[in-house]
Amino acid sequence: MIIIRKALAYSLIAIVAVGSAAPAFAEGYWNRTHPRRAEVNHRIANQERQIRHDVRDGKLSRGQGRALMAQDRAVLADERADARLDGGHITRAEQRQLNGDLNAIHNEIPH
């Protein structure tokens, strides 16, 4: 009788654990692909690609490239911190701030 109760209890725990994981997974996916986050992250990726290209072409020195990449990564860290505080997304004000930071970095890249 005790063995059956334990098996039933473990089964119930497993069902609850699986049932609660599905909404968390769906929420995590939505948050990672939130339009404001996706836009900022896409800009960061494009800028880093441009920086690597300019270093290869000699428009930027390696040191300049490293410095610009560090600035881009700092913006990425800010974006992730903002998202962590806001339940997985960033607000419009945070997006404006991050885009302003990215614009300043972009202006340092030779055109």
Secondary structure by P-SEA (a helix, b strand, c coil): caaaaaaaaaaaaaaaaaaaaaaaaaaaaaaaacaaaaaaaaaaaaaaaaaaaaaaaccccaaaaaaaaaaaaaaaaaaaaaaaaacccccaaaaaaaaaaaaaaaaaccc
